[in-house]
Structure formats: structure tokens, C-alpha cells
């Protein structure tokens, strides 16, 4: 038996992150200092980020073409690694304050990132399934990592049970597609679509995959878990779920549907249209009624998944590029918002009600200004990242002839102003008494907030190069 | 002859699989699962896949079933609890039956109308030690390695979530 040669370049980002996770776990046994472990994870992720950035422009594929290194994979690898760095920064003081075991926490975080990298690079449904499981199971555990909190336990349990159910759909869908086409590789499936004898089996499989991916990106009606899990999980983990898990979910979703099932666009675009409208509308309307900021951001993240689904419904290179750009913009502003939520909490007092933000704009101008940037960007006010993202998404929808979808999207953006601006009103126009821990006591957390704010403004002011990057990345798929 | 035994076995397999889900007593469910796994192993023998049949018995019917029984023993569900669990909320039960029924009907209709090709004879060496090894370590080397990470994560998770609370 001969072993096939492996193109190590293609697996390098995955290998580095997975090894870092194992090292972190081992070192965590002997090192008690949470800060040292955090720094280790941060430096490791930074080195991986730089190594991956050096690979830009390279093409590789390993393991019979099931794992590829193309621009698309690199785009998501870099996005996921950057989000990972920011989440580690946010976790530094939080892990210490909550008493979560730092060694396991960072190790699981890194394993989750490695699963996401697999999802972004895989061109085979079996690998996508395994990447999704590596990511999901790590995140289930992370959601329940704050063991002394009842609601953290509840979040982990709920996420796990519903997630396992969604995994069943994914596997069954893969089995049906394999039955119809005889392949699990996305490019092979795309080639065989025309020659399929019976389309019903294939379409049933596609519908099942839609359910599974819809669950992971929290699309309505598969969103029921989102508010409870986002509220109950430790806030740094919620940030990871809202940004990185969603990005990885969309990475696989977009590759499978636009690349693999691109030939069936006429069949699934109608379903996706309904899903997009339901997701935007339900997310935004229910967010209006929330009093807890984490629940509000959970419904907001559902609504944003809806905007990205608009781009996927449009399909084609324009829609794909818009989806990638939106994920980039969304990452900056949403991470920042969760950073501010973390900054307002202190040991034993989470301060997660929106009323707790009263007067924040005066007592901590830096935090208030940052939160204002994130909220305005999430609403889609120019010249911030969220505005550029929405412009590209709705332009893609109009260009492909989905006028109604674009109009519904714009109406939804107006509704969303209702709850984002309310936070600003509370921050700047009502007196309040919640004290904020001084910035100098939590240097890492404030670095992450400032970084997110800078990225949000930067993408918003100069969107063109980022869009070009997203477009080239999308087109580079083999 | 071959197809008669196949359908007999398949019927027994489906019945025991249904018993796993439907039976109220967890221990009996687990026993039905043992039967299911054994019958599946027999199916593999009929296909000539002796290695897979042996693995099926050793890994599933052996190791994993023992774990299942341990968990059932440790959880120690009393009859009343099981009864309370079974009743649940009536409305949800009806909804679940309707939803599941519709899905099952759709899938049944699907399988009836798809013209499945007649089964070809399995290739030489099918299901033997060498073909299993090639699949595991060459064709699916990366999924195999990823699974090991997955198991590591599961172990960490068990320790993180179930360790004794340090008070």
C-alpha cells in the first residue's frame, strides 16, 4: 500500500491551529497563570495569521482534492483567525473573572477555529460535516464552560440537543445527494447535476442541507435556540458564536450552494427567498421587544443572517462577493458590540439590561463612542461598514432582478434602527448609575474594542478594495 | 434465496430499530439496539464484507453498547420519571407525529418513484481488511485524523462539564 503525497501547504493553516490547540491543552496542565495562556494562544494565532497571509496567491489541494487552498479558503481562514485573535483578547480578563479553566477554554477555542478552517477549505461534503462537528462540539462545551451559572448550563444543553438534531439533517442530506449523484465532492456534484436520473432524490437532499446550514447560521425558522444560547453562554463565547460560527457556516453554505448546486439555482432560490424574508423580518421585529442586550444582539444576528441570505438568493459572482463582504463588515461591528457588553460587566454583575447603559456616554466617553459606532454601523448608517455591506447586498439583489427582496431588506433596515438607536438614546440621553471598570484595568478588552471600531470605520470609508478582495476570493474557487 | 433472507433480515432489523425508539424501558431499548447492530453485522456478512461485520460486532455491539448500559445504570431512571417523560405535552406530541408523518410519507413516496439501479456484485476484496485499511488511511486519511480531534474534544468536554465542582 502506498500513501499518497500530501500537499502540506494546503493544510498548513489547519495544522498550525490544531497543533496550537493541543499545545495549549498540554501547557494548561502546568501553567496556572491565565494571562500567560491567553498570550500563548494570541501569539500562536497571530503567527498563524501571518503565515496564512503569506500564502495569499498560492493554490493547493490535498487529500484527493477534498481540501483546497484557494482564495476563498484563504479569505475565510484570515477572517476566522482574526476573529479568533479578537476573541482571545476579549477573553483574557473575562476568563479570570468568571473562573473558567483557562487551559481547556483556550484549547477548545482553538479546536473550534480549526473546525471552522476545515469548513472554509473543504470541497467535500464529508469533510464539511466533520469540520462542522469539530466546531460545533467545541462550541457546545464552551457555551457551558461557566459551570456555576445555571443559564450557561441551560445554553449548552439546548444548543447541543438542537445542534445534534440539525446534524442529523446534514448527514441525511449528504446521504441522499450521494445516492443521487454518486459523489460527495462539491465540484464532481456540480458536474453531475445535469445527468441525474431522478431529481427528486437530489432536491430532497438539497432541502435537508438547507435545514442544516439554516440552523448553523440561525435562519428563521431554525433560529429558536439563538436567543437563549446567546444569552446564557459566556459573553466572549457568544461573540465567537455570533461572528465566527456564523462566518464558517456561511463559508460552507455559500460554497456548497453557489458552487455545488449552482446549476439548481432556479430550484432553491425560491426557498431561500422565503427564508431570507422570514429571517430578516422575524429577527428585526423580535429584537424591538428585547430588554436584555445579549438577547437583542442575538435577534440582531438573526436579522443580519437574513441580509446575507439575500445575497445568496441573488447568487452568481455578484451575490457571492456581496455575501463575503457583508461577513467581513459584520465581523468588525458585531465583535465590537459584544466587547462593549463585556466591558460593562464586572465580577458577579453582568449588567446586561439595556437600561444599564443609561448615561454610559458621559461616564465613559470612549466606550460610549465605540458603542455608537457599532450600533450605527449595524443599523447601516454611512460612512460605516454596515452601510457598505447593505448597499452591496441590495445592489446584488436588484441586479439579479429580485426587486421585492431588496425593498423588503431596506424596510427591515429601517425597522432595525428602532432598537439600535434606542441603545444610543439610553446611553446619551438618560442619567444612570452603573460604574464601568477603568480601561487601564482591562487593557486587552479595550484593545479589542478599539481595534473593532477602527476596522468598522475603515471598511466603511474605503469599501472598494475590500469588495474587490471579496470578489477575487469568491471567483478563485476551483 | 438471497433476496428472501435479505428481506427477512431487513424486516427484523427495521422492527428492532423501531423498538429502540418506541420502547419505554431504556434497558430494553438498549437490548433492541444490540439486536439491530447484530442484524446489521449479518447483512455485512451476506455482502461478503467479513472485516466490517467483525468490526461492527466488536466496536458497536461490544464496546459502545457496554457504554450505553453503564450510562443507563448510572442515570438510574425510575419508572415514574420515565412515565412522566413519556406523557409530555399532548399538543407537542400531536405536532411531532404530524410533522414526522409528513416527512416519512414524503420520503416513502420519494423512494418508491426513484428508479434505483439493480445492485451490482461487490468488487473483489470488498469489505476485507485491505480495502477497509485503504479507505481509512488513504482515501479518507484526513476525515480519519479529524475524527481523532473530535474525540479529543469530546474527552475534554466531558472533563470540563462533569468534573467535581471546586467550591
Interface residues (C-beta under 8 A of the other chain):
Chain A: X1 X3 X4 X11 X18 X22 X25 X62 X63 X64 X66 X67 X101 X104 X107 X108 X111 X114 X118 X126 X127 X130 X131 X133 X134 X137 X138 X140 X141 X144 X145 X147 X148 X156 X197 X198 X200 X201 X204
Chain B: X106 X107 X110 X113 X114 X115 X130 X133 X134 X137 X138 X139 X140 X141 X142 X143 X146 X147 X149 X150 X152 X153 X154 X156 X157 X159 X160 X161 X165
